């Protein structure tokens, strides 16, 4: 069979397809999983941070508006139901304040946050600014109900007035309950007529609280030998300040001192999972887990589909070949890979089997026809039923028997059931026996038959089968060398025992040499069995030589003769059975 290039081999194609599918599926799964997981983690992380920020800011607002943590339980329950977390508040000494529910647990070593409206996290509460004081902590600056009602009435009138000037404005309320108006781009006449600055005036509550704060700040300033300052409602010192940094520090300290009795004391916040384990913001939700599983299953399904399609395409020639074998028809050769060569070999084998069956029928028909013809002639009285007739019939019967035995040997070799019985054999003795047994036949054909052996080679072989090998070769040589010479030579060459049967016959053309050991092959197609034998002898020689772990080959020059060479292992025996 011709050698298939690597790029066209079925193994290469299947390997390439498998590798491409594996790489594609792994890459696609990895990419989609990473993309989906990254997005899911970002969503979960963002949601977790948002939930944590919500818990912190709402509890901070609660602390900013109440002097204690009493009654905070319902708020914790509400936050827990919204975020799916367990929320625990303790004092700075870790004494329990409130728990959203569940059996008592061992608290983590580090709290999630410290809830202190006077020192808020500026990242979560940007409005706290650099002071860290939650703007919702207003303390004594909170307006009374009467003040809020009066200012609400003023704001309502101002909004009505602005609408008369076609100005859109909205009202907002500061943490201390003081309303004001948000607007942009208005005429000064509108501001004057609508009295927009009336609501900016200090209320009695604000004036009193601001006065207290100024006293605290100036006491701080005096302790440091600095000039007193005066604050406005934005807690900014008016005028020229000799040491702005010291003044800012005094303002922040004084504000904390003023607000301390109005806000809840600092508390430790612990946010855990519902089971009490530390909250892990990277746990995927059921929705995201389902999404990732769906992506993976989708890629797997696509991979299986592609694999099935490719496998179907690759295996289609095999199915076609199988169908051709089942129907006993020639297989179409559509590719140049192993399948194509297999189809070619199958077609060749089918054709050769047809020829072999025809040859077998021909080889059996000739002796049977001869036997039948002689018996019918004897029965009709054409020829006498004498010893000559029985001798002729016996020869034809023996020929049939020989053909059947040869076919049995070949069938056994094909099935792997050709049994050998190896034993030590002196090759010179065995070859001498073979040559002597064919001496008369050689003399009848006027063939000079000779034997040459170097030393006394001893091998392990089946003597019966070895005689069969040599007998077939010598008989074949005598048959094709009338009036010539046949030489049998044996020698040991390294690890091999080499036996040659050389003749000076007609020889074989170079084109016919590859077919010499084929069954029922003859160089001259018209040669009959009487001159050409059964056509199985050399095929049997090859099978028996290979069964002994050896080989047989032939060299020939047309018109000069042929040499058949049998090589057998000299240091080990054949494979029995």
GINORBEL-V856613 format. One line per field, one symbol per residue. ss: DSSP state (~ for helix, > for strand, _ for the rest). burial: I if it has 16 or more other C-alpha atoms within 10 Angstrom, else O. A space follows every 10 residues. Layout:
# GINORBEL-V856613
ss=???
burial=???
This chain:
# GINORBEL-V856613
ss=_____~~~_~ ~~~~~~~~~~ ~~~~~~~~~~ ~~~~~~~~~~ ~~~~~~~~~~ ~~~~~~~~~~ ~~~~______ __~~~~~~~~ ~~~__>>>>> >____>>>>_ __________ __>>>_____ _____~~~~~ ~_______~~ ~___~~~~~~ ~~~~~~~~~~ ~~~~_____> >>>_____>> >>_____~~~ ~~~____~~~ ___~~~~~~~ ~~~~~~~~~~ ~~~_______ >_____>___ ___~~~~~~~ ~~~~~~~~~~ ~~____>>>> >>_____>__ _____~~~~~ ~~~~~~~~~~ ~~~~~~~~~~ ~~~~~~~~~~ ~~~~~~~___ _______~~~ ~~~~~~~~~~ ~~~~~~~~~~ ~~~~~~~~~~ ~~~~~~~~~_ ______~~~~ ~~~~~~~~~~ ~~~~~~~~~~ ~~~~~_____ __>>>>~~~~ ~~~~~~~_~~ ~~~~___>>> >>>____>>> >_~~~~~~~~ ~~~~~~~~~_ ____>>>>>> >>>__>>>>> >>>_______ __~~~_____ ________~~ ~~____~~~~ ~~~~~~~___ >>>>>>>___ >>>>>>>>>_ _______
burial=OOOOOOOOII OOOOOOIOOO IOOOIIOIIO OIIOOIIOOI IOIIIOOIOO IIOIIIIOII IIIIIIIIIO OIIOIIIOII OOIOIIIIII IOOOOOIIII OOOOOOOOOO IIOIIIIIII IOOOIOIIOO IIIIIIIIII IIIOOOOIOO IIOIIOOIIO IIOOOOIOIO OOOOOIIIII IOOOOOOOOI OOOIOIOOIO OOIOOIOOII OOIIOIIIII IOOOOIOIII IOOOOOIOOO OOOOOOIIOI IIIIIIOIII OIIIIIIIII IIIIOIOIIO IOOIOOOIOO IIOOIIOOII OOIOOOIOOI OOOIOOIIOO IOOIIOOOOI IOIOOIIIII IIIIOIIOOI OOOOOIOOII OOIIOIIIOO IOOIIOOOOO OOOOOOOOIO OOIOOIIOII OOIOOIIOII OOIOOOOIOI OIOOIOIIOO IOOIIOOOOO OIOOOOIIIO IOIOOOIIII IIIOIIOIII IIIIIIIIII IIIIIIIIII IIOOOIIIII IIIIIIIIOO OOOOOIIIII IIOOOOOOOO OIIIIIIIII IIIIIIIIOI IIOIOIOOOO IIIIIIIIII OOIIOOO
